[in-house]
Amino acid sequence: MIQPDFPVIDAHQHFWDLQRNYHPWLCDEPSIAFRYGDYSAIRKSYLPDDYAADARGLRIVKSVHVEAEWNPQDPVGETHWLEQLSGAHGLPTACVAQTWLDRDDADTLIAAQAARPLVRGIRHKPRAAASPRDAQRGALGSMDDPRWRRGFALLETHGLSFDLQTPWWHFDAAIELAQDFPGITIILNHTGLPADRSARGLAGWRAAMQTLAQCANVSVKISGLGQPGRSWTLESNGPIIRDTIAIFGVDRCMFASNYPVDKLCAPLQTIFAGFHAAVSERPHAEQSKLFHDNALRIYRL
């Protein structure tokens, strides 16, 4: 497959140094339940030189680091560490920082994160059910939780966006959140997590995406499309890529690697070549939006 022939912004990637810093999910035993299954292969340091080696052959000019579940006792510590990396290596260009929105000190932490030059937004994964049949509204730590929402409201005061990682069966709560806070840009992570590729699962995902896309302040990152024990292929992921763009429109979609997490699924070149092949019939200007221009605008790079 042919790679993009224009500059690329990777809108979702991670670095970690497990010799220096504490990431509970990467450092602790036993390992957690993970949507890609066994993730032991990525439980080692991943730094800009590793990323550069994985990205060889791609024209990645900027990147957005998304919080990597660093020690929640010191969330601003990750941001300071990323500033050091960026100064030494040129990447990441910006970051989406960690702050738990329902903590008592959320206001202090959000202000501290917003003051850092790399920070563009916040991510805090709201509480979620494991399947559609288990989904319910109003749980503590969910998007309905008044404490969580109070923290979320502070983002607008500081001009921050929000990266939302939640499965599609919680989009009813996400829609209310987007409607109640139209001044906050919400960026849906990992294509809404269409893990169930059955006809019924994809129909549910597609209907939820169509409803969420009606909120003008929501964009989406097309990433995280791997499946446990299966190769990343255009045949399996192309329809999801094309459906997402058709639903949200070319101006609200961004391609992203989710590396090194998606290293569990495929080489980075395979993922980006697959993205490119899925949109190869679109005009060059639209391809550039998906790979570069939209991330530049949405993340204010």
Phi, psi and omega per residue, in radians:
M1 nan 2.583 -3.087
I2 -1.500 2.409 3.099
Q3 -1.458 2.774 3.046
P4 -1.016 2.499 -3.114
D5 -1.829 0.382 -3.132
F6 -2.335 2.914 -3.124
P7 -1.044 2.526 -3.103
V8 -2.124 2.396 2.934
I9 -1.892 2.136 3.076
D10 -1.489 1.890 -2.975
A11 -1.473 0.024 -3.138
H12 -2.810 1.799 3.077
Q13 -2.591 2.959 -3.045
H14 -2.364 2.603 2.910
F15 -2.199 2.612 2.978
W16 -2.701 2.555 3.096
D17 -2.138 1.712 -3.021
L18 -1.361 -0.128 3.031
Q19 -1.410 -0.399 -3.050
R20 -1.988 -0.539 -2.916
N21 -2.211 2.704 -3.041
Y22 -1.832 2.012 2.992
H23 -2.056 1.832 -3.019
P24 -0.884 -0.757 -3.056
W25 -1.228 -0.357 3.133
L26 -1.721 -0.380 -3.044
C27 -1.819 -0.555 -2.993
D28 -1.450 2.732 2.987
E29 -2.075 2.501 -0.081
P30 -1.311 2.894 3.102
S31 -1.197 2.782 -3.102
I32 -1.492 2.875 2.968
A33 -1.183 2.315 -3.008
F34 -2.336 2.506 -3.012
R35 -1.168 -0.341 3.062
Y36 -1.706 0.112 -3.128
G37 1.456 -2.373 -3.104
D38 -1.132 2.077 -3.127
Y39 -2.029 0.407 -3.103
S40 -1.053 -0.479 -3.090
A41 -1.165 -0.356 3.136
I42 -1.872 0.176 3.114
R43 -1.515 1.013 3.091
K44 -2.666 2.827 -3.068
S45 -1.029 2.496 3.095
Y46 -2.404 1.974 -2.981
L47 -2.187 3.009 -3.057
P48 -0.934 -0.622 3.104
D49 -1.145 -0.614 3.084
D50 -1.167 -0.741 3.120
Y51 -1.109 -0.751 3.133
A52 -1.052 -0.689 3.114
A53 -1.161 -0.733 3.133
D54 -1.175 -0.535 -3.074
A55 -1.616 0.152 -3.107
R56 -0.959 2.284 -3.127
G57 1.689 -0.214 3.089
L58 -1.809 2.555 3.126
R59 -1.652 1.157 3.128
I60 -1.456 1.998 -3.026
V61 -1.800 -0.394 3.115
K62 -2.575 2.806 3.063
S63 -2.597 2.705 3.080
V64 -1.987 2.022 3.084
H65 -1.469 2.244 3.090
V66 -1.855 2.348 -3.054
E67 -0.742 2.401 -3.006
A68 -1.919 0.594 3.133
E69 0.974 0.804 2.990
W70 -1.051 2.862 3.097
N71 -0.799 1.967 -3.079
P72 -1.173 -0.187 3.073
Q73 -1.289 -0.256 -3.104
D74 -2.525 1.075 -3.053
P75 -1.105 -0.571 -3.140
V76 -1.250 -0.349 3.081
G77 -1.044 -0.659 3.095
E78 -1.086 -0.710 -3.126
T79 -1.120 -0.762 3.100
H80 -1.084 -0.712 3.132
W81 -1.130 -0.698 3.118
L82 -1.142 -0.596 3.072
E83 -1.069 -0.679 3.097
Q84 -1.130 -0.778 3.104
L85 -1.055 -0.812 -3.105
S86 -1.078 -0.709 3.124
G87 -1.128 -0.604 -3.091
A88 -1.490 -0.563 -2.973
H89 -2.117 -0.197 -3.117
G90 1.514 -0.159 3.071
L91 -2.324 2.560 0.010
P92 -1.326 2.816 3.109
T93 -1.417 -0.604 -3.137
A94 -2.655 2.994 3.117
C95 -2.515 2.702 2.955
V96 -1.842 2.010 -2.930
A97 -1.622 2.847 3.100
Q98 -1.539 2.287 2.850
T99 -2.670 2.219 3.078
W100 -1.390 1.964 -2.962
L101 -1.173 -0.383 -3.096
D102 -1.723 0.203 3.069
R103 -1.382 2.702 3.120
D104 -1.072 -0.524 -3.106
D105 -1.755 0.382 -3.088
A106 -1.016 -0.689 -3.111
D107 -1.110 -0.721 3.125
T108 -1.160 -0.746 -3.114
L109 -1.204 -0.717 3.118
I110 -1.082 -0.748 3.113
A111 -1.101 -0.710 3.133
A112 -1.145 -0.730 3.112
Q113 -1.152 -0.766 -3.104
A114 -1.077 -0.455 -3.123
A115 -1.333 -0.229 -3.101
R116 -1.481 2.450 -2.994
P117 -1.162 -0.463 -3.106
L118 -1.445 -0.331 -2.947
V119 -1.348 2.233 3.072
R120 -1.998 -0.441 -3.084
G121 -2.814 -3.069 -3.108
I122 -2.220 2.551 2.923
R123 -2.217 2.301 2.962
H124 -2.493 1.935 -3.095
K125 -1.182 2.034 3.118
P126 -1.232 2.755 3.121
R127 -1.018 2.408 -3.070
A128 -2.467 2.637 3.076
A129 -1.468 2.738 -3.083
A130 -1.332 -0.331 -3.096
S131 -2.693 2.826 3.134
P132 -0.996 -0.657 -3.085
R133 -1.197 -0.347 -3.136
D134 -1.674 -0.081 -3.069
A135 -1.203 2.377 3.052
Q136 -2.564 2.755 -3.113
R137 -1.636 2.681 2.956
G138 1.567 0.100 -3.099
A139 -1.224 2.608 3.029
L140 -1.026 2.387 3.135
G141 1.433 0.002 3.121
S142 -1.590 3.092 3.103
M143 -1.172 -0.216 3.078
D144 -1.549 -0.296 -3.047
D145 -1.116 2.138 -3.129
P146 -0.994 -0.641 3.101
R147 -1.124 -0.759 3.125
W148 -1.080 -0.751 -3.135
R149 -1.171 -0.613 3.090
R150 -1.083 -0.727 3.062
G151 -1.134 -0.736 3.133
F152 -1.030 -0.720 -3.099
A153 -1.049 -0.496 -3.114
L154 -1.183 -0.360 -3.100
L155 -1.066 -0.678 -3.116
E156 -1.107 -0.673 3.127
T157 -0.993 -0.610 -3.075
H158 -1.745 0.085 3.110
G159 1.201 0.556 -3.094
L160 -1.801 2.566 2.995
S161 -1.565 3.069 -3.139
F162 -2.320 2.212 3.029
D163 -1.589 2.074 -3.083
L164 -1.828 2.028 3.013
Q165 -1.966 1.873 3.131
T166 -2.726 2.564 3.112
P167 -1.230 2.758 -2.991
W168 -1.076 -0.373 -3.136
W169 -1.324 0.008 3.001
H170 -1.898 0.263 -3.100
F171 -1.230 -0.350 3.060
D172 -1.064 -0.729 3.081
A173 -1.220 -0.643 3.133
A174 -1.132 -0.654 3.123
I175 -1.115 -0.781 3.107
E176 -1.094 -0.682 3.108
L177 -1.076 -0.828 -3.133
A178 -1.117 -0.680 -3.139
Q179 -1.243 -0.634 -3.119
D180 -1.318 -0.396 -3.129
F181 -2.258 1.163 -3.063
P182 -1.145 -0.281 3.134
G183 -1.475 -0.049 3.127
I184 -1.846 2.152 3.060
T185 -1.294 2.183 3.104
I186 -1.901 2.255 -3.116
I187 -2.028 1.905 -3.120
L188 -1.248 2.212 -3.130
N189 -1.519 2.560 2.899
H190 0.953 0.696 2.940
T191 1.069 0.379 -3.138
G192 1.350 0.236 3.034
L193 0.989 1.096 3.094
P194 -1.425 1.125 -3.049
A195 -1.242 -0.633 -3.131
D196 -1.438 1.866 -3.072
R197 -1.656 0.219 3.018
S198 -1.178 2.841 3.123
A199 -1.007 -0.726 -3.138
R200 -1.178 -0.747 3.139
G201 -1.100 -0.777 3.141
L202 -1.185 -0.599 3.095
A203 -1.136 -0.728 3.095
G204 -1.123 -0.771 3.104
W205 -1.055 -0.829 -3.087
R206 -1.092 -0.759 3.137
A207 -1.119 -0.706 3.126
A208 -1.156 -0.725 3.109
M209 -1.093 -0.712 -3.138
Q210 -1.093 -0.660 3.129
T211 -1.259 -0.786 3.141
L212 -1.099 -0.620 -3.098
A213 -1.127 -0.268 3.089
Q214 -1.221 -0.267 3.089
C215 -1.491 1.979 -3.017
A216 -1.167 -0.350 -3.118
N217 -1.578 0.209 3.127
V218 -1.936 2.237 2.985
S219 -2.042 3.060 -3.070
V220 -2.470 2.443 2.993
K221 -1.721 2.153 3.099
I222 -1.512 1.812 -3.037
S223 -2.904 3.074 3.039
G224 1.083 0.652 -3.050
L225 -1.656 0.157 -3.142
G226 -1.193 2.784 3.089
Q227 -2.276 2.415 -3.093
P228 -0.996 2.247 3.057
G229 1.257 0.193 -3.115
R230 -2.243 2.552 3.126
S231 -1.265 2.600 3.045
W232 -1.325 2.023 -3.123
T233 -2.276 2.673 3.044
L234 -1.120 -0.605 -3.140
E235 -1.069 -0.718 -3.102
S236 -1.448 -0.561 -3.011
N237 -1.850 -0.340 -3.138
G238 -0.983 -0.816 3.128
P239 -1.060 -0.635 3.123
I240 -1.191 -0.745 3.089
I241 -1.026 -0.875 -3.079
R242 -1.188 -0.675 3.102
D243 -1.105 -0.723 -3.135
T244 -1.066 -0.780 -3.141
I245 -1.160 -0.693 3.108
A246 -1.111 -0.630 -3.086
I247 -1.349 -0.830 -3.059
F248 -1.589 -0.337 -3.071
G249 1.538 2.637 -3.011
V250 -1.142 -0.387 -3.092
D251 -1.454 -0.129 -3.098
R252 -2.102 0.340 3.136
C253 -2.126 2.523 3.094
M254 -2.376 2.450 3.013
F255 -1.540 2.532 -3.128
A256 -2.677 2.684 -3.001
S257 -1.527 -0.552 -2.936
N258 0.961 0.579 3.104
Y259 -1.473 2.538 0.113
P260 -1.564 0.086 -3.110
V261 -1.012 -0.806 -3.105
D262 -1.356 0.052 2.934
K263 -1.107 -0.376 3.053
L264 -1.165 -0.304 -3.036
C265 -1.907 -0.596 -3.050
A266 -3.019 2.744 2.957
P267 -1.045 2.615 -3.118
L268 -1.047 -0.662 3.114
Q269 -1.070 -0.656 3.132
T270 -1.129 -0.729 -3.116
I271 -1.134 -0.876 -3.102
F272 -1.210 -0.587 3.058
A273 -1.149 -0.624 3.079
G274 -1.154 -0.756 3.053
F275 -0.989 -0.814 -3.090
H276 -1.112 -0.763 -3.140
A277 -1.098 -0.610 -3.109
A278 -1.163 -0.417 -3.100
V279 -2.106 0.294 -3.024
S280 -1.099 -0.391 -3.141
E281 -1.503 -0.140 3.104
R282 -1.350 2.719 3.090
P283 -1.002 2.634 -3.112
H284 -0.965 -0.688 -3.115
A285 -1.113 -0.633 3.106
E286 -1.237 -0.682 3.080
Q287 -1.061 -0.720 3.131
S288 -1.110 -0.644 3.065
K289 -1.053 -0.801 -3.066
L290 -1.179 -0.639 -3.076
F291 -1.636 -0.310 -2.972
H292 -2.544 -1.048 -2.889
D293 -1.141 -0.694 -3.110
N294 -1.161 -0.725 3.100
A295 -1.114 -0.687 3.112
L296 -1.011 -0.749 -3.105
R297 -1.365 -0.852 -3.021
I298 -1.190 -0.651 3.128
Y299 -1.671 0.102 3.059
R300 0.912 0.963 -3.043
L301 -1.537 nan nan
